Amino acid sequence: MKKSLTKLVMFAGFIIVVIGIIVDSMITELPAIAFSALELSVVAAILAICFINAKNNVLINVGYCMAGILGACGLANFMTLSSSELNMVTSVGYMVMGVSAVFYLFTTILDFFGFVKKGRSADNDGNIVAVLNKYKEMEKEKVITADEFDNLKAKALKCTDGEKYSVEDLKKWKKLFDQQIINEEEFASVKSKIFKA
């Protein structure tokens, strides 16, 4: 939910920026200095949109950082504009992009401090394979019983309902199956999720 909402707000801000630039360029002729600054900000906005849609978390974070910087610039520009100046729409678009970056930062901080989505256990840190390995290790060390392991595994697997996995994830799940951490039925369930997607 966090990712889709912040991406939606970011994209809405980008659309407002584009509309503002089109309207400004149609109504008035911008000086060369303003045009080059405008070009740089548009390139930064395009990169931010591309980065937040990447699969690499570092690029996603860079994209939101760029959006935050653009939002701050948009706010500063908005504060210095008089009501008769035309690029107010563009500044508002940049501020909307900045709002998405602030929202992303806020939700990331909440996730960092342990506030997780409903339906996810605190032990399930998003990496179900690592969690199941940890449970199996605890069972081998006799920290938990076999029944406790089965209960924890069932809860962890239940939290993955509705999640999508990639073909690369299949290798990790196969290792779990080979190590007898999950049974054939559980492995088949994961495979069906992968190949349905």
Protein Blocks (a to p, Z undefined) as FASTA:
>chain_A
ZZmmmmmmmmmmmmmmmmmmmmmmmmpccdfklmmmmmmmmmmmmmmmmmmmpmbfklmm
mmmmmmmmmmmmmmmmmmmpcfkbmklmmmmmmmmmmmmmmmmmmmmmmmmnopacehia
fklgoiamlmmmmmmmmmmnomacfklmmmmmmmmmmmmgoiacdfklmmmmmmmmmnom
acfklmmmmmmmmmmZZ
